[in-house]
Each structure stands twice: as structure tokens, then as C-alpha cells.
Amino acid sequence: MKRLKWPSWMPVDPYIVALLATVGLAALLPARGAAADVASGASTAAVSFLFFLYGARLSTREALDGLRHWRLHLTVLACTFVVFPLLGLAAKGLVPYVLTPALYSGFLFLTLVPSTIQSSIAFTSLARGNVPAAICAGSFSSLAGIVLTPLLAAALLGGTGGGFSADSVLKIVLQLLVPFVAGQLLRRWVGGFLSRHKKVLGYVDRASILLVVYTAFSQGMVQGIWHQVTPLRLLALLGVEAVLLTVMLVLTWYGAKRLGFGRGDRVAIQFAGSKKSLAAGLPMASVLFGAHASLAVLPLMLFHQMQLMVCAVIAKRRSRDLTDFGGEEAVSGARQGGATRTAAGTGPRSG
């Protein structure tokens, strides 16, 4: 899908526009009664189908080949599933003065979501970093997130997660893990079909997530939970997320340098280790939070657009400043992990 025409320094993903339009539709025409039951059932089926596609797209052999660059991948995983959650826990001190308990639950959930694949690859390529490493790092993060995100949510959110309970474990297994494993097992037979119809299946991915968003926000409107959020609280949430993104961008860039990574690897670590996947987070939230998913995904939706805007600016500056680091080092970093080269459409489409 092509991007809307917009100033180069402020990219707006047209899919975000579609998400916001879906939220508006849910506000004006929420699903009620029998329609709500149909929407809920369709949303559940859509989530299962999404994770089946994720499993069918991920090449196990190529993922194992990517382990050769294990230090970089462990660094990205540590940023995604250790540093981010620790910062999320630290933000609890902002409740209730800056964030409401409900918004904080969504903010904490945001810090537990896996990294992106597509945007990490795009920004790493634009900044002339180690693209193969970004592909594998994003794929590993998405794969690990299927297990780690629900476990971390159970440990850190518990009963305060707006409807999250022990029953969610069974839902995770049935709606996420089982379809994902089925996709992996059937990849040998369906992989070719998926490769030939990437564009169509991309639209299916996005349409499924829009359905999940509509169902979640419809439930929120019917239950009146949006009365808990004021414009001032939303501005406060944006401010907190801006601080979170800034801290992670600085930490991934300079922390990778202290760990001895070259420029190409540092670029991949910064973009893969500082972002969160909307495509993976929205379906997970619908399973984990149920009727309270609308407030839970709001922080993630805002953070997603913010990270796109900021990282686009940084990637362009990294590309212009390449000569400050020496062209040979950048080329060397991009060639490292050459054995990890995969097609961008191999793994889950996590944007």
C-alpha cells in the first residue's frame, strides 16, 4: 500500500488513517446485541487466521541460520522484553497523577509487545545498516513474542489488566499458539501459495486487524469506558510515550556502541530494538483484555505512529551522516550475517 503524500519529515502511514477511521466508525456505529456476537466471533477467527499465516510465512531453516549473529539478536530481544518492560514498570509512579490505571495498563502492555519486522527493515535499509540482521532480529522477536508477551502480561498485569485472567492462558494456546504451530507444520504445502499471493494476503492481514480494532472499540463504547479518558490525559500519555521512545533510541544506539557493535549492526539494533509491533500487539490485546481491549491498544496505536515519524527522520540522518563513520565499515556491517539474508516477506508481517 502506497503512503499518502505528506511532508518527508512527517510520514503518516495510511494504515494509521484507516485504523483511526475504524475507531471513528466504532464510536458512531458500535456493534450491539447479535451484531456484537457476530463481530466478536469474526474477530476471534481473524486473530487465529493471522497467526496461522505468521507461522506459515516464517521459514524455520532461515531463522536458524540467523542465529549465527546471536549477539545482535540477544541484544534486540533484551531491549524488547527486558528493558522496555522495566521502563513500563517504572512508569507506574505516574499513576494516578499523569496516567489513569486503565491507560497505564495499556502503556505497560505496549512495553511487552514484540518488535516490528517491516518498518525495522525499511528504516535499517534507508540508514544503510545491516538489513539481513534487521530481518532476522524482527523475526526472532515476533516469534518469541507469541510466548513471552502473554507470559509477561500474566506476570506484570495479572488481574489488573482489565479483564486479564488465568483463562487467557487457554485462549492464548487455542487462538495464537495452535494456529501458529499449524502454520509451521503446513508451511511445506501452503508456503508456495502464500509467496505467490503476498499482496492479497497483506490486505487480508490488515483487514483482519481492522476488524479486531472495530470489535474492541465497539465493546468499549457500549460499556462506556471511554468516559474515563480526557484530552488532557491523552496529551499526558503522548508525553510519556515520547520520553519512552527517546530513552530507547538513545539506549539502543549508544548501548550497542559500548557492546562493540559496528555501525551497520548499531543501526539494526536501534531500529529493531526501539519499536513495537502494532500488527502483533492488536490481536494479542483482543485475546488478553477482552472487552477492555480498546483502552489497552490505544497507547500502542499512538506509539506506533510516533515511532514511524521519529525513526524516519533518524534513518535519513543516519544515511546522510554515513561518511562520518567510514563507508567501508558500513559495507562490512551490512555484509555481516550475509548468511541470514531472507526475503522481507518471510516472517510475520509485523508493522
C-alpha positions as CSV (number, residue, x, y, z in Angstrom):
1,M,0.0,0.0,0.0
2,K,1.5,3.4,-1.0
3,R,2.0,6.1,1.5
4,L,-0.2,9.2,1.4
5,K,1.5,12.4,0.1
6,W,2.9,14.2,3.2
7,P,6.0,16.2,4.2
8,S,9.0,14.0,4.1
9,W,9.9,14.7,7.7
10,M,6.4,13.7,8.9
11,P,5.4,10.4,7.4
12,V,1.8,9.3,8.1
13,D,1.1,5.7,7.4
14,P,-2.2,5.5,5.5
15,Y,-3.0,2.4,7.5
16,I,-3.0,4.5,10.7
17,V,-5.6,6.7,9.0
18,A,-7.6,3.5,8.3
19,L,-7.3,2.5,12.0
20,L,-8.5,5.9,13.1
21,A,-11.4,5.7,10.7
22,T,-12.3,2.3,12.1
23,V,-12.2,3.8,15.6
24,G,-14.5,6.6,14.5
25,L,-16.9,4.1,12.9
26,A,-17.0,2.1,16.2
27,A,-17.8,5.3,18.0
28,L,-20.6,6.3,15.7
29,L,-22.0,2.8,15.0
30,P,-20.8,0.3,17.6
31,A,-21.8,-3.3,17.2
32,R,-24.6,-4.2,19.7
33,G,-26.6,-7.3,20.6
34,A,-26.5,-10.0,17.9
35,A,-24.2,-7.9,15.7
36,A,-21.7,-7.7,18.6
37,D,-21.8,-11.5,18.9
38,V,-21.1,-11.9,15.1
39,A,-18.3,-9.3,15.2
40,S,-16.7,-11.0,18.2
41,G,-16.8,-14.4,16.6
42,A,-15.4,-13.0,13.3
43,S,-12.7,-11.2,15.3
44,T,-11.7,-14.4,17.1
45,A,-11.5,-16.3,13.7
46,A,-9.5,-13.4,12.2
47,V,-6.9,-13.5,15.0
48,S,-6.4,-17.3,14.6
49,F,-6.1,-16.9,10.9
50,L,-3.5,-14.1,11.3
51,F,-1.3,-16.3,13.5
52,F,-1.7,-19.2,11.1
53,L,-0.3,-17.0,8.4
54,Y,2.5,-15.9,10.7
55,G,3.5,-19.5,11.2
56,A,3.2,-20.4,7.6
57,R,5.4,-17.5,6.4
58,L,8.2,-18.0,8.8
59,S,11.0,-20.2,7.4
60,T,12.4,-22.3,10.2
61,R,15.6,-23.0,8.3
62,E,16.3,-19.3,7.6
63,A,15.5,-18.4,11.2
64,L,18.0,-21.0,12.4
65,D,20.6,-19.7,10.0
66,G,20.2,-16.2,11.5
67,L,21.4,-17.5,14.9
68,R,24.9,-17.1,13.6
69,H,24.6,-13.4,14.6
70,W,23.3,-14.3,18.0
71,R,24.9,-11.4,20.0
72,L,22.9,-8.9,18.0
73,H,19.7,-10.9,18.2
74,L,20.1,-11.3,22.0
75,T,20.7,-7.6,22.3
76,V,17.4,-6.8,20.5
77,L,15.5,-9.4,22.5
78,A,16.9,-7.9,25.7
79,C,15.8,-4.4,24.7
80,T,12.3,-5.6,23.6
81,F,11.5,-8.0,26.5
82,V,13.6,-6.7,29.4
83,V,14.5,-3.0,29.1
84,F,11.1,-2.0,27.7
85,P,9.1,-3.8,30.4
86,L,11.4,-2.3,33.2
87,L,10.7,1.2,31.9
88,G,7.0,0.3,31.8
89,L,7.1,-0.8,35.4
90,A,8.9,2.4,36.3
91,A,6.1,4.4,34.8
92,K,3.7,3.1,37.5
93,G,4.9,6.0,39.6
94,L,2.9,8.2,37.2
95,V,-0.4,6.7,38.4
96,P,-2.8,8.3,39.1
97,Y,-1.3,11.8,38.7
98,V,-0.4,11.5,35.0
99,L,-1.9,8.3,33.7
100,T,-5.1,6.6,34.8
101,P,-4.9,3.0,35.9
102,A,-6.6,1.9,32.7
103,L,-4.2,3.9,30.5
104,Y,-1.2,2.6,32.5
105,S,-2.3,-1.0,31.8
106,G,-2.3,-0.2,28.1
107,F,1.0,1.5,28.4
108,L,2.6,-1.4,30.2
109,F,1.1,-3.8,27.7
110,L,2.8,-1.7,24.9
111,T,6.2,-2.4,26.5
112,L,5.6,-6.1,26.4
113,V,4.8,-6.4,22.6
114,P,7.4,-7.8,20.2
115,S,9.4,-5.6,17.8
116,T,8.4,-4.9,14.2
117,I,9.7,-6.6,11.1
118,Q,8.8,-4.5,8.0
119,S,9.4,-1.0,9.4
120,S,12.7,-2.1,11.1
121,I,13.9,-3.4,7.7
122,A,12.8,-0.3,5.9
123,F,14.5,2.1,8.3
124,T,17.6,0.0,8.5
125,S,17.9,-0.1,4.7
126,L,17.3,3.7,4.5
127,A,20.1,4.3,7.0
128,R,22.3,1.8,5.2
129,G,22.7,-0.6,8.1
130,N,22.8,-4.4,8.4
131,V,19.5,-5.3,6.7
132,P,19.8,-9.1,7.0
133,A,20.3,-8.7,10.7
134,A,17.2,-6.5,11.0
135,I,15.2,-9.1,9.1
136,C,16.2,-11.9,11.5
137,A,16.1,-9.8,14.6
138,G,12.5,-8.7,13.9
139,S,11.5,-12.3,13.0
140,F,13.0,-13.7,16.2
141,S,11.3,-11.0,18.3
142,S,7.9,-11.7,16.7
143,L,8.3,-15.5,17.2
144,A,9.5,-15.0,20.9
145,G,6.6,-12.6,21.5
146,I,4.0,-15.2,20.8
147,V,5.1,-16.9,24.1
148,L,6.8,-14.1,26.0
149,T,4.2,-11.3,25.6
150,P,1.4,-13.4,27.2
151,L,3.7,-14.7,30.0
152,L,4.9,-11.2,30.8
153,A,1.3,-9.9,30.7
154,A,0.3,-12.6,33.2
155,A,3.2,-11.8,35.5
156,L,3.1,-8.0,35.3
157,L,-0.5,-7.2,34.6
158,G,-2.3,-10.1,36.4
159,G,-5.8,-9.3,37.4
160,T,-5.3,-5.6,36.9
161,G,-5.1,-5.9,33.1
162,G,-8.7,-5.0,32.5
163,G,-10.2,-8.5,32.2
164,F,-7.0,-10.5,32.0
165,S,-7.3,-13.7,33.9
166,A,-5.9,-17.3,34.1
167,D,-8.5,-18.2,31.4
168,S,-6.5,-16.1,29.0
169,V,-3.7,-18.8,29.0
170,L,-6.1,-21.2,27.4
171,K,-7.2,-18.6,24.9
172,I,-3.6,-17.8,24.0
173,V,-3.0,-21.5,23.4
174,L,-6.1,-22.0,21.2
175,Q,-6.2,-18.7,19.4
176,L,-2.5,-17.9,19.0
177,L,-0.1,-20.9,19.6
178,V,-2.1,-23.7,18.0
179,P,-2.7,-21.7,14.7
180,F,0.9,-20.6,14.6
181,V,2.2,-24.2,15.0
182,A,-0.3,-25.4,12.4
183,G,1.0,-22.8,10.0
184,Q,4.6,-24.0,10.6
185,L,3.6,-27.7,10.1
186,L,1.7,-26.9,6.9
187,R,4.3,-24.4,5.5
188,R,5.6,-27.1,3.2
189,W,2.3,-27.3,1.4
190,V,1.0,-23.7,1.7
191,G,4.2,-21.8,1.5
192,G,4.3,-21.6,-2.2
193,F,0.7,-20.3,-2.4
194,L,1.4,-17.6,0.2
195,S,4.5,-16.5,-1.7
196,R,2.5,-16.1,-4.9
197,H,-0.2,-14.1,-3.2
198,K,1.7,-11.8,-0.8
199,K,-0.1,-8.6,-1.9
200,V,-3.5,-10.1,-1.5
201,L,-2.7,-11.7,1.9
202,G,-1.2,-8.4,3.0
203,Y,-4.6,-6.8,2.6
204,V,-6.2,-9.8,4.4
205,D,-3.8,-9.1,7.3
206,R,-4.7,-5.5,7.6
207,A,-8.4,-6.1,7.1
208,S,-8.3,-8.7,9.9
209,I,-6.7,-6.2,12.3
210,L,-9.2,-3.5,11.4
211,L,-11.9,-6.0,12.3
212,V,-10.2,-6.6,15.7
213,V,-10.0,-2.9,16.3
214,Y,-13.6,-2.3,15.4
215,T,-14.8,-5.1,17.7
216,A,-12.6,-3.9,20.6
217,F,-13.7,-0.2,20.4
218,S,-17.3,-1.2,19.9
219,Q,-17.2,-3.1,23.2
220,G,-15.6,-0.1,24.8
221,M,-18.3,2.3,23.5
222,V,-21.1,0.1,24.6
223,Q,-19.7,-0.3,28.1
224,G,-18.9,3.5,28.3
225,I,-15.3,3.1,29.3
226,W,-14.2,6.0,27.0
227,H,-15.7,8.4,29.5
228,Q,-12.6,7.6,31.6
229,V,-10.3,9.3,29.1
230,T,-10.0,13.1,28.8
231,P,-8.0,15.1,26.2
232,L,-5.6,16.1,28.9
233,R,-4.9,12.5,29.8
234,L,-4.3,11.7,26.1
235,L,-1.7,14.5,25.9
236,A,-0.1,13.2,29.1
237,L,0.1,9.7,27.5
238,L,1.7,11.1,24.4
239,G,4.3,12.9,26.5
240,V,5.1,9.7,28.5
241,E,5.4,7.7,25.2
242,A,7.7,10.4,23.7
243,V,10.0,10.0,26.7
244,L,9.9,6.2,26.4
245,L,10.8,6.3,22.7
246,T,13.6,8.8,23.3
247,V,15.2,6.7,26.0
248,M,15.1,3.5,23.9
249,L,16.5,5.2,20.8
250,V,19.4,6.7,22.8
251,L,20.0,3.4,24.8
252,T,20.0,1.2,21.7
253,W,22.4,3.4,19.7
254,Y,25.0,4.2,22.4
255,G,24.5,0.9,24.3
256,A,25.2,-1.0,21.1
257,K,28.4,1.0,20.7
258,R,29.5,0.1,24.2
259,L,28.9,-3.5,23.4
260,G,31.4,-3.3,20.5
261,F,29.0,-3.4,17.5
262,G,29.9,-1.8,14.2
263,R,27.8,1.0,12.6
264,G,25.7,-1.3,10.4
265,D,24.8,-3.5,13.4
266,R,24.1,-0.5,15.6
267,V,21.6,0.8,13.0
268,A,19.8,-2.6,13.0
269,I,19.8,-2.7,16.8
270,Q,18.4,0.8,17.1
271,F,15.5,0.3,14.8
272,A,14.7,-3.3,15.7
273,G,15.2,-2.7,19.5
274,S,13.3,0.6,19.9
275,K,10.0,-0.2,18.2
276,K,6.8,-2.2,18.9
277,S,4.6,-4.1,16.5
278,L,1.1,-2.9,16.0
279,A,0.2,-6.0,13.9
280,A,1.2,-8.4,16.6
281,G,0.0,-6.3,19.6
282,L,-3.6,-5.7,18.5
283,P,-4.6,-9.3,18.1
284,M,-2.9,-10.2,21.4
285,A,-4.7,-7.4,23.2
286,S,-8.0,-8.6,21.9
287,V,-7.3,-12.0,23.5
288,L,-5.7,-10.8,26.7
289,F,-8.0,-7.9,27.6
290,G,-11.3,-8.9,26.0
291,A,-13.9,-6.1,26.5
292,H,-11.3,-3.8,27.8
293,A,-9.1,-4.1,24.8
294,S,-10.0,-0.6,23.4
295,L,-8.1,1.3,26.1
296,A,-5.4,-1.3,26.1
297,V,-4.5,-0.8,22.5
298,L,-4.8,3.0,22.4
299,P,-1.2,3.6,23.8
300,L,0.2,1.1,21.2
301,M,-1.6,2.8,18.3
302,L,-0.2,6.2,19.4
303,F,3.3,4.8,20.0
304,H,3.3,3.1,16.6
305,Q,2.7,6.3,14.6
306,M,5.1,8.2,16.8
307,Q,7.9,5.7,16.2
308,L,7.3,5.8,12.4
309,M,7.6,9.6,12.3
310,V,10.7,9.8,14.6
311,C,12.5,6.8,13.1
312,A,12.0,8.1,9.5
313,V,13.8,11.3,10.4
314,I,16.6,9.4,12.2
315,A,17.1,7.0,9.3
316,K,17.5,9.8,6.8
317,R,20.1,11.5,9.1
318,R,22.0,8.2,9.5
319,S,22.2,7.9,5.8
320,R,23.5,11.4,5.3
321,D,26.0,11.0,8.1
322,L,27.4,7.8,6.8
323,T,30.7,9.3,5.7
324,D,31.3,10.3,9.3
325,F,31.7,6.6,10.2
326,G,33.5,5.5,7.0
327,G,31.9,3.8,4.1
328,E,33.9,0.6,4.4
329,E,32.7,0.0,7.9
330,A,29.1,0.4,6.9
331,V,29.5,-2.0,3.9
332,S,31.2,-4.5,6.2
333,G,28.4,-4.3,8.7
334,A,25.8,-4.8,6.0
335,R,27.7,-7.9,4.8
336,Q,27.9,-9.4,8.3
337,G,25.3,-12.0,8.6
338,G,25.1,-12.4,4.9
339,A,24.0,-16.0,5.6
340,T,20.9,-14.5,7.3
341,R,19.6,-12.9,4.1
342,T,15.9,-13.6,3.7
343,A,13.1,-12.1,1.8
344,A,11.3,-9.4,3.7
345,G,8.0,-11.3,3.4
346,T,9.4,-14.4,5.1
347,G,8.4,-13.7,8.6
348,P,5.2,-12.4,10.3
349,R,4.1,-9.1,8.8
350,S,4.6,-7.0,11.9
351,G,4.4,-3.3,11.3
